[in-house]
């Protein structure tokens, strides 16, 4: 089942110019949103997550197993999980175990208390049939800056969780905030020193994200037209947009839904229905304000 007829804005900008679109090419990566419940309440959270927040429902193994199995049939290469905090979902360790029996997995986590409580349960997955990787949120290399948004002690707990995962044998990486005019090389050096001091590899992969805004906000960004997509992007660069090779599964109002991207679940027009295979044939309009971050900066939630 696909969504209802879309508005004119799906196809045209406010000036009437044809929108830029991405034509999906394959399904290399399937994302699952574990729900917007989180142990932290961060002011900048792009999902608006927090304690007891259920804008998106918590998922269960029963919910996601059919999609995991179908994705394997469709040739998926990796499963990825985000939230909220995935380990706030009671059934998440079982979901991760089943997913990792099928394909490599990536988990985005704040690596604080919910993860710590689950470490003993998931430790064996470090040496399972498929690799399981974790991307830990360390917004800044400075504890005070990190804790200002996430709460006192969050930096220390996250760094401890990151180190514990690495010690168990999991592959780990870090997600950080990116400022518009930052000296990226200097920031990377500060992270390298932090990692070295913690007994971690200095060259851990770091994924930097611009400010993507809160859910249902509409910051002013340039409109992406068809002309933009051919003038500034090639077929090769368009193939690197997440919506060209990935999909997102969420549960909302008790129903599982397929979306083209991890960043657009606050917009009804991106809900593509319940059929994963059918959603692979749906062109994706670049009308969401977060699409501009992909267009201009190459932003991507994907690890690769």
N, C-alpha and C positions, 0 to 999 in steps of 0.2 A: 504494500500500500504506500503510495507516494503522498506528499503533502498537497493541500488545496492549491488552487491557482494562485500564483504569486502576483505581487503588486507590480506596477510599472517600474518602480525603482529597482527591481531585480535586473531589468534589461537596459535601463536608461538612467543617465545622471540627471540631476535637477535641470541642467541646460539642454537636455534632450539628446545628448551624445550617447552612442552605443557603449554599454559597459564593457570593461575587460572581463574575460572569462578564462578559466582554466579547464581544459578537457582532461578528465582523469585518464591515466594511461595504464595503470595496473594497481594491484593491492600488495604493496610490499610490507606495509606496517598497519596494524589495527590497534587503535587506542581504546581503552575503557576508562570511563570516569567512575570512580568508586563512590561518589557522592560528595556533597559540599560540607559534610560534617568534618570539623577539624578541631584539634586541641588548642590551636593558636587563633588569634583574632588580629590579623595583620591589616593595617589601614590601607595598604596598597593592593591587596589580594585581587587578582584579575577575575577570580571566581566568586568573590564576595563570601568566601567560606568562613566558618567560625564554629565555636562550640554550639551544638544543637541547631545548626543551620541546615535545612533540608530543602533548599531550592531545587537541588537534584537529589534523587533518592539513593539510598545505599543499595549496592548490588549484591547479589548472592551467586554462588556457583551455579545454581539452577538457572538463574537469569542468563549467565554469560556462556555456559558450556555449548549451547547450540551455535552461537556465533563463533566461538573458538574452533569448533569442528568444521563449520562451513568455511571459515577463513583458510584453514589448512587445505581444504579441497580447492579453494580458489588460488592457492599458491602463495599465501602470505609468508613473509620471511621472519617477522618479529611481532611480538605483542608488547604493548606499552601501557602503563597504568599511571593515572594521575588522580588528583582530588581537588579539594579537600586534602586530608591526610589519608592515604590508602589504608594504613594500619588502624584507623578508627573504625573501619568496617569489620564487623566481627568475623565474617566469612572470608576475609581477604587472604589469609595464609593458605586456605584450601584452594581458592581461585588461582593463586600464584603457583601452587604445586601442580595443579592440573595443566595450566598454561605452559609451564616450563617442561612438562613431559612431552609437549608438542613442538615448541619452537623456543628460540632465545627470547628473553624477556627483559624489559627495562621498567624500573619503578621509580617514580618521582616522589621524594619524601622529605619532610623537614628533619627527619632522623632524631627526633627527641623522644619523649616518654613512650608513645604508642609503639614506635619501632623497638625501643629497648625491651619492652615487655614481650615482643614477638621474636626476638633474636634466637632463642633456644629452639623455637618451633620451626624456623626457616633455615637454620644453620646448614642442614644437610643439602640444601639446594645449591650451595656453593660448589658442589662437586657432582651435580646431577647430569642428566643426559644432555641438557642444553644450558648454556651460560645464562645466569641471572645477574643483571647489572643494576646499580642504584645511582641515581643522580640526587645529590643532597643540596638543599638550599642553604648557601652561605652568601647572603646578599652582598656583604662587604668583607674585606679582610680585617676590618676593625670591629672588635666585639661591641663597643659602645654604639656604633652606628647600626649594627645588625640588631642589637637588643632594643634599640629605640622604637622599632616597628614591631618586633616579635615578642618582646617581653624579657625581663631581666633573667639572665642565665640561659637564654635560648642558644646563644652562640656556643657557649661551652658544651651544652648538651648535644648540639648538632655536630660539633667537631668530634666529640666523643663517639657519637653514633657512626659518623663517617669512618673513624679509625677502627671501630669494632667490626664494621662490615668488611673493611680491607683486611683486617687480621683473620677473619673467618675464611677469606679466600675469594670474596666477591670482587668483581670489577666495579670501580666507583668513579664518579665524576662529580662536578660541582656546577650548580646554577648560580649565577650572580646577576646583579643589576648593572646595567650599562647607562652611563650618563652621556648626554649629547656631545659634549666637547672634552671628554676625558682623554687622558694619556693612557691608552689601553696597554701599552708595553709596561708602563710603570705600575699599573694595577696588577698585571700578570706577575711582575717581580715580587710584589707584596704577597700575593697568594703563594708563590713558590716558596718564599721564606716561611710563611705560615705552615705549609705542608711539611717542609723539611723539619721544622721544629716539632711537629706532631708525629714524626716518624713515617710520613707518607711520601710517595714519590713526588718530586718537585714538579714534574711535568703532567700531573693529573689533567685530564681534559676539563676545560671550563666552557660552559655555554652561557653567553651573555645575552640578557634580554633588555630591550628598551622598556620604558613605561607603557604598558598596554591598556591602562585605565581600568576602572571598576566596571562590573556588569551593568548593562543598560545605560551606559553613558554614551555621549555622542561628541567626542572632541572633534574640532575642526581639522580635517586633513584633506589633501588634494584628492579629487575624484580620479579613479583609475579607468581610463577609457580603452576601447579596442585599439585606438591609435597608440596609446601609451605602451600597451603590451607588445606591439610590433616594432615601435620606434626604439624602446629602451630594453627590450628583452628579446632573446632569440628562442628558438624551439628548445635548445638545450637548457637555457636558464629557466624557462617556464616549466620544464620537467622537474626542476628542483623545488618548486613550490610544494608544500606538504599535501595540498589537496589534489596534486597530480598522482600521488602514490600511497596515500593513507586515508583512513576513515576513523571516525570516533563513535563509540557506542555509549549512550547515556541512558539512565532510567529517570523518567520524569512523570509524575502523576500516576505511578504504578505501571507505566508502559515503557518498554525498551524502544529506543529510537536511534537511527543512524544519522550522523552528521558528517560533513566533508572535512572537518577540521577540529582541532582541540580548542580553538579560540572563539567560536561563534555560537556557543550554546545559549546566549542571551537573546538570540534573534530567531523568531519563529520561522522565518522563511528558509532557514538552513536546516530545519528538521525534515529529513528526506524519507521518513516513514520507517517501517520495521524490517524491510527487505534489504539485506546487505548487498546481495548480488545486483539487484535492480539499481541501487544507489551508485554503483560503479559506473553506470552509464549516464549519470546526471552531470551536465556541465555546471561549474561552480562560479557564480557571480562574485566579482571582487568588490562588492558594495559595502561590506562591513569595514568600519574604521580601522580594525586591526589588520585588515588585508594590506593596508599601506605599509605596515612594518615589514611584511614579507616582500612587498614590491620594492621598497626603497633600501632596506637594510639587510635583506636576506634572512630575516628572523625565522626561526623554525624550532619547534619543540622536539623534533627528531634529533637523535644523538649523532647521526652521521652528517 
